[in-house]
Amino acid sequence: MDSLNIQKYAKSRRYRGKIVNFVWLTDEKMTDRLILGVLTLLLAAGCARNRFDYIDIAASEKALSGLEEGFKAVPDSVADGRVLYLLGQGVPVADVLVYQGETGDVLFQDPALPFGYTCETVGTAVLMDSLHVKAGRLYTDGGLNARMLYLQDGRMSLGVLNKVADLAAHEAFIGGVKPSVCLDKQDEAVFQRTVEKVWLSGNVMSGRTVKSILKAAGVKPDVRTKTDSLFFQHRHLPDLDIYRISNLGRHTGPVKLRFRVRGRQPFQWNPDTGAISPVSYKLRKRSTRVTIQTVPGDDTFLVFGSFSERKRLKIK
């Protein structure tokens, strides 16, 4: 394979002479040999490893078609039917996983996340049996993933502490309350030694805000806007991203948003009418800027589907 063949299969974008984004364009199966050849050429051309986007066009279009069919099949008479349908797709996207502890007497407290970031809670069973780390991110077997684990209770067993230590050893970021009370008194000495060892790690931080830890982890906000009183939810499927945008304030008119999604064209889905329409957007190096019109109480969805060859689209 050579550079000319790469152009047949893919679309690349350059910034200051270097490839910053590379997207697989065809529905032809990408074999291991082809992947290796492409990656070798890209790395030689100065493309960073985390700028390789593998978008299976055929799978993306199939997923989008199926989602649209189900969306339009929901009767208008079903209150919030289309909202519930879209929010039932895929898995929630979170930046922080909140662990409330083992005792069951600690109520959930919002870890003071700034707008643009979201969190999900995980129980002891998920933490112990399902949670693992891959390339610095936390994953559950169900597909939920995040960059940071936030501990809400300083009381825990040695077993749970050892699990947290293992996650930290695999470069997961840990924040929140530093463990101080061992629930198994016979393990107290080992517990305290383990805490002191783990909390010396650069990616384990207590006494710092969630925002500062996420910044240290290099996590950008999922959604950014200068418009107050907006609420968002994000669901992810293997080939699609779904955002719910709700206007809880009094703003009327255009809203500019910046999403942590790249390479995909957004469409606006109206849950009240079932209408699907294009929106103004601009593809950036690491994000997508979108402009929509909104009124007080508005509830709409943005669905990012297939790869877009157009860097921008303006709807008048």
C-alpha positions as CSV (number, residue, x, y, z in Angstrom):
1,M,0.0,0.0,0.0
2,D,1.2,3.5,-0.7
3,S,0.0,7.1,-0.1
4,L,-2.0,7.1,-3.3
5,N,-4.0,4.1,-2.2
6,I,-4.7,5.8,1.1
7,Q,-6.5,8.6,-0.8
8,K,-8.7,6.0,-2.4
9,Y,-9.8,4.7,1.0
10,A,-9.8,7.7,3.3
11,K,-10.1,11.4,3.9
12,S,-7.4,13.2,5.8
13,R,-7.2,16.8,7.1
14,R,-4.0,18.7,7.6
15,Y,-3.0,21.4,10.0
16,R,0.3,23.3,9.5
17,G,1.4,20.5,7.2
18,K,0.7,17.6,9.5
19,I,-2.2,15.1,9.3
20,V,-4.4,15.8,12.4
21,N,-7.5,13.8,11.4
22,F,-7.9,10.7,9.4
23,V,-11.2,9.0,8.6
24,W,-12.0,5.7,6.9
25,L,-14.4,6.5,4.2
26,T,-15.5,3.2,2.5
27,D,-17.8,0.4,3.5
28,E,-15.1,-2.1,2.4
29,K,-14.0,-4.3,5.4
30,M,-10.9,-2.9,7.0
31,T,-8.6,-5.9,7.5
32,D,-5.9,-6.1,10.2
33,R,-3.3,-5.9,7.5
34,L,-4.9,-2.8,6.0
35,I,-5.2,-1.1,9.4
36,L,-1.5,-1.8,10.1
37,G,-0.5,-0.4,6.7
38,V,-2.6,2.8,7.2
39,L,-1.3,3.4,10.7
40,T,2.3,2.9,9.7
41,L,2.0,5.5,6.9
42,L,0.0,7.9,9.1
43,L,2.5,7.8,12.0
44,A,5.3,8.3,9.5
45,A,3.5,11.4,8.2
46,G,3.3,12.8,11.7
47,C,-0.3,12.0,12.6
48,A,-0.8,11.6,16.3
49,R,-2.2,8.3,17.4
50,N,-5.3,9.8,19.0
51,R,-6.3,11.6,15.8
52,F,-7.2,8.3,14.0
53,D,-10.9,8.2,13.6
54,Y,-12.3,4.9,12.2
55,I,-15.8,5.7,10.9
56,D,-17.5,2.8,9.2
57,I,-19.7,4.6,6.7
58,A,-22.0,1.7,6.0
59,A,-22.5,0.8,9.7
60,S,-23.1,4.5,10.5
61,E,-25.7,5.0,7.8
62,K,-27.4,1.7,8.7
63,A,-27.6,2.8,12.4
64,L,-28.9,6.2,11.4
65,S,-31.6,4.7,9.2
66,G,-32.7,2.4,11.9
67,L,-32.8,5.2,14.5
68,E,-34.8,7.4,12.1
69,E,-37.3,4.7,11.4
70,G,-38.0,4.0,15.0
71,F,-38.2,7.8,15.8
72,K,-40.8,8.4,13.1
73,A,-42.8,5.3,14.1
74,V,-43.6,6.8,17.5
75,P,-47.2,8.1,17.5
76,D,-47.7,11.8,18.1
77,S,-50.3,10.8,20.7
78,V,-47.6,9.3,23.0
79,A,-46.5,12.0,25.4
80,D,-42.7,12.4,25.3
81,G,-42.6,9.2,23.3
82,R,-39.8,10.4,20.9
83,V,-37.9,11.9,23.8
84,L,-38.0,8.6,25.7
85,Y,-37.2,6.7,22.5
86,L,-34.0,8.6,21.8
87,L,-32.9,8.6,25.5
88,G,-33.3,4.9,25.5
89,Q,-30.6,4.4,22.8
90,G,-27.0,3.5,23.5
91,V,-25.3,4.3,26.7
92,P,-24.9,7.6,28.6
93,V,-21.7,9.5,28.1
94,A,-20.0,10.5,31.3
95,D,-16.8,12.3,32.3
96,V,-17.0,11.2,35.9
97,L,-18.1,8.0,37.6
98,V,-19.3,8.7,41.2
99,Y,-18.8,5.9,43.7
100,Q,-21.1,6.4,46.7
101,G,-19.4,3.7,48.9
102,E,-20.3,0.4,50.4
103,T,-22.4,1.3,53.4
104,G,-25.5,2.4,51.5
105,D,-26.1,5.4,53.9
106,V,-24.4,8.0,51.7
107,L,-26.7,10.1,49.5
108,F,-25.6,11.1,46.1
109,Q,-24.0,14.6,46.0
110,D,-23.3,16.4,42.8
111,P,-19.5,16.7,42.6
112,A,-19.8,20.3,41.5
113,L,-19.3,19.7,37.8
114,P,-19.1,22.8,35.6
115,F,-21.5,23.0,32.7
116,G,-20.3,20.8,29.8
117,Y,-19.4,17.8,31.9
118,T,-21.6,14.9,33.1
119,C,-21.4,12.1,35.7
120,E,-23.0,8.7,36.4
121,T,-23.1,6.7,39.6
122,V,-21.6,3.2,40.0
123,G,-22.3,0.7,42.7
124,T,-19.9,-1.7,44.5
125,A,-20.8,-4.6,42.2
126,V,-20.0,-2.7,39.1
127,L,-16.9,-1.3,40.6
128,M,-15.5,-4.7,41.6
129,D,-16.7,-6.9,38.8
130,S,-17.1,-4.7,35.7
131,L,-15.0,-1.6,35.9
132,H,-11.7,-1.7,34.1
133,V,-9.2,0.7,32.5
134,K,-8.2,0.9,28.8
135,A,-5.9,3.6,27.5
136,G,-6.5,5.7,30.7
137,R,-10.3,5.6,30.5
138,L,-12.6,3.7,32.8
139,Y,-15.0,1.3,31.1
140,T,-17.9,-0.9,32.4
141,D,-18.9,-4.2,30.6
142,G,-22.1,-2.4,29.6
143,G,-20.2,0.2,27.6
144,L,-20.3,3.2,30.0
145,N,-17.0,4.9,30.1
146,A,-15.4,7.9,31.8
147,R,-12.1,9.5,32.5
148,M,-12.3,9.9,36.3
149,L,-13.6,8.0,39.4
150,Y,-14.9,10.2,42.2
151,L,-15.0,8.7,45.7
152,Q,-17.8,10.1,47.8
153,D,-17.2,8.1,51.0
154,G,-13.9,7.7,52.9
155,R,-15.1,4.4,54.5
156,M,-14.3,1.3,52.5
157,S,-13.1,-2.3,52.8
158,L,-9.6,-3.4,51.8
159,G,-11.0,-5.2,48.8
160,V,-12.6,-2.1,47.4
161,L,-9.4,-0.1,48.2
162,N,-7.3,-2.6,46.3
163,K,-9.7,-2.3,43.3
164,V,-9.3,1.5,43.4
165,A,-5.5,1.0,43.6
166,D,-5.5,-1.3,40.6
167,L,-7.5,1.3,38.6
168,A,-5.0,4.0,39.6
169,A,-2.1,1.8,38.6
170,H,-3.6,1.6,35.1
171,E,-3.6,5.4,34.9
172,A,-7.3,6.1,35.8
173,F,-7.7,9.5,37.5
174,I,-9.1,9.3,41.0
175,G,-10.6,12.1,43.0
176,G,-12.9,12.9,45.8
177,V,-12.6,11.8,49.4
178,K,-9.4,10.1,50.5
179,P,-10.1,6.8,52.2
180,S,-9.6,7.0,56.0
181,V,-11.7,4.4,57.6
182,C,-11.3,0.6,57.0
183,L,-14.5,-1.3,57.3
184,D,-12.5,-4.5,58.1
185,K,-10.7,-3.6,61.3
186,Q,-8.4,-6.6,61.0
187,D,-7.0,-5.1,57.8
188,E,-6.4,-1.6,59.3
189,A,-2.6,-1.6,59.0
190,V,-2.5,-2.9,55.4
191,F,-5.4,-0.5,54.5
192,Q,-3.5,2.6,55.7
193,R,-0.2,1.6,54.0
194,T,-2.1,1.0,50.7
195,V,-3.9,4.4,51.0
196,E,-0.6,6.2,51.5
197,K,1.1,4.4,48.6
198,V,-1.8,5.0,46.2
199,W,-2.3,8.6,47.1
200,L,1.3,9.4,46.1
201,S,0.4,8.7,42.5
202,G,0.2,11.8,40.2
203,N,-3.2,10.7,38.9
204,V,-4.8,10.3,42.4
205,M,-5.9,13.7,43.8
206,S,-7.9,14.6,46.9
207,G,-8.6,18.1,48.0
208,R,-8.9,19.4,44.4
209,T,-12.0,20.3,42.4
210,V,-13.4,18.0,39.8
211,K,-12.8,20.7,37.2
212,S,-9.1,20.9,38.0
213,I,-8.7,17.1,37.9
214,L,-10.5,16.9,34.6
215,K,-8.2,19.7,33.3
216,A,-5.2,17.8,34.5
217,A,-6.5,14.7,32.7
218,G,-6.9,16.7,29.4
219,V,-10.7,16.3,29.3
220,K,-12.5,19.1,27.4
221,P,-16.1,19.8,28.1
222,D,-18.6,17.7,26.1
223,V,-20.7,20.8,25.3
224,R,-19.7,24.4,25.4
225,T,-21.9,27.5,25.0
226,K,-22.2,31.1,26.2
227,T,-26.0,30.8,26.6
228,D,-27.2,30.3,30.2
229,S,-29.9,27.9,31.4
230,L,-29.3,25.1,28.9
231,F,-29.4,21.5,30.0
232,F,-28.0,18.6,27.9
233,Q,-27.8,14.8,27.9
234,H,-25.6,12.7,25.7
235,R,-26.1,9.2,24.5
236,H,-23.6,7.2,22.5
237,L,-24.0,4.3,20.1
238,P,-21.1,2.7,18.3
239,D,-21.8,4.7,15.1
240,L,-23.9,7.7,16.4
241,D,-24.0,10.4,19.0
242,I,-27.3,11.8,20.4
243,Y,-27.5,15.0,22.3
244,R,-30.7,16.4,24.0
245,I,-30.6,20.1,24.4
246,S,-33.2,21.7,26.6
247,N,-33.8,25.5,27.0
248,L,-34.7,26.0,30.7
249,G,-34.4,29.7,30.6
250,R,-35.9,32.6,28.7
251,H,-33.5,32.8,25.8
252,T,-35.1,33.2,22.4
253,G,-33.1,33.1,19.2
254,P,-29.9,31.5,17.9
255,V,-27.7,29.4,20.3
256,K,-24.1,28.6,19.5
257,L,-22.8,25.3,20.8
258,R,-19.6,23.4,20.6
259,F,-19.6,19.6,20.8
260,R,-16.8,17.2,21.6
261,V,-17.6,15.3,18.4
262,R,-15.6,15.5,15.2
263,G,-16.0,14.4,11.6
264,R,-19.8,13.8,11.8
265,Q,-22.6,15.9,10.4
266,P,-25.3,16.9,12.9
267,F,-29.1,17.0,12.2
268,Q,-31.8,18.4,14.4
269,W,-34.5,16.0,15.5
270,N,-37.8,17.5,16.7
271,P,-39.4,15.2,19.3
272,D,-42.8,17.1,19.0
273,T,-43.3,16.8,15.2
274,G,-40.9,14.0,14.2
275,A,-39.2,16.3,11.8
276,I,-35.5,15.9,11.0
277,S,-33.6,18.9,9.5
278,P,-30.1,20.0,8.8
279,V,-28.5,22.7,11.0
280,S,-25.7,25.1,10.5
281,Y,-22.3,23.6,11.6
282,K,-18.6,24.0,11.3
283,L,-16.1,21.1,11.7
284,R,-13.1,22.0,13.8
285,K,-9.9,20.0,14.5
286,R,-11.2,18.5,17.7
287,S,-14.9,19.5,17.9
288,T,-18.0,20.6,15.9
289,R,-19.7,24.0,16.2
290,V,-23.4,24.0,15.7
291,T,-26.0,26.9,15.7
292,I,-29.6,26.2,16.4
293,Q,-32.7,28.3,17.0
294,T,-34.5,28.0,20.4
295,V,-37.3,29.4,22.4
296,P,-38.1,29.1,26.2
297,G,-39.1,25.6,27.1
298,D,-37.7,24.2,23.9
299,D,-36.6,20.5,23.9
300,T,-34.7,19.3,20.9
301,F,-32.1,16.7,19.8
302,L,-29.0,16.8,17.7
303,V,-27.9,13.5,16.2
304,F,-24.4,13.2,14.8
305,G,-24.4,10.5,12.1
306,S,-22.3,9.9,9.0
307,F,-19.0,11.4,8.2
308,S,-19.2,14.8,6.6
309,E,-17.0,15.8,3.7
310,R,-18.2,19.4,4.0
311,K,-16.3,21.3,6.7
312,R,-19.2,23.7,7.1
313,L,-22.9,24.3,6.3
314,K,-24.9,27.5,6.9
315,I,-28.7,27.3,7.0
316,K,-30.3,30.7,6.4
